[in-house]
Amino acid sequence: MYSPKPSKLKTLEIPNFPNSLTTLQEISSAMADESETRNWLKLPRDVTAEIISRVGIIGILDSVQKVCTLWRDICNDPSMWRSVDFHDVGHLWCDVRQKMCMRAVDLSKGDLDYINIEDFGTDDILAYIAERSSRLRRLRLVSCSDISDEGLREAISKLSLLEELEISYCYFSPASLAVVGSCCPHLKSFKFNNQDYQGFNIRNHCDKAALAIAQTMRELRHLQLFGNKLSNFGLVAILDGCSHLESLDLRRCWNLTRQGDLEKRCVEQIKHLRGPNDSTQDYEFYEAYHKFYSSDEDDLSGLSEADLMSGSGHDYDLGFSDGGDYPFPYFDDFWR
């Protein structure tokens, strides 16, 4: 959230408080361990701000700002709220998370540069952010199923300076992606990630999202489409429309098939390319991803081969892709 001036930190040792401090009792206890050798009120302001920032957003809003007048003043400084990350706050009630988010936006006083919303985003929350943060450059939405297409479009129309956008495990239409591209001409990085569908509905490819990206996000440098249903046609459209791309992540995009000319073009045009069958171990949602498919395998274990092929009990299509390649694990060498 807050970055202190390096010059001050070279001569002062900052206590290594754990990030989990969230209550006044925990904070007071940690301070007591240092009290014999340090006068906390005489620390430079930027060093105090750095110490406070290590407590985290929840701790600051719920506890730290109540310690003393000086700390409250620091907590109310807009520079503390240029970057707001609501990660791993699922233990709080949804309405509490929403109120804290709105409070953080208010404290930024229009200087919000980055915000991450996970598991509690709504149309109202996104609208609140957009109306008060017109200079926002980086936005991350993860598992925000309560944000509608209309809500996304309305908010994005007010965020023309956006340069980085991640939408993971939210479901928006290709038309909404086109609005994003049209309203955000400075967009350089876009992540649009879904759970991949392994062997299910393999023939059901869809290039609409890829076409929306290709036609409206022409200044992209980085694109991640984890688990997307695009085909070779959509990939070609992206290569044509997004000519400045430096990195392209297509992991678990099982409808892509090997073609000599397309393979050569990808290698020549994209500096950092990741194919459908590349490892997901460095993927942020790796654990949740593998837990999800371990559960799927358990669900399938009770079905006969005839059930699987006919789709009995599940709406699964275990056929091959149009290119004749089984998408996993024996994918073509180019995509390994």
PyMOL commands that set and color helices and strands:
alter all, ss='L'
color gray80, all
select helices_A, chain A and resi 6-9+24-32+40-42+45-53+57-62+64-66+69-75+78-81+94-108+123-132+149-156+174-183+208-216+232-241+260-269+286-300+305-310+333-335
alter helices_A, ss='H'
color red, helices_A
select strands_A, chain A and resi 83-86+114-118+138-142+164-168+189-193+222-224+247-249+272-274
alter strands_A, ss='S'
color yellow, strands_A
deselect
rebuild
show_as cartoon
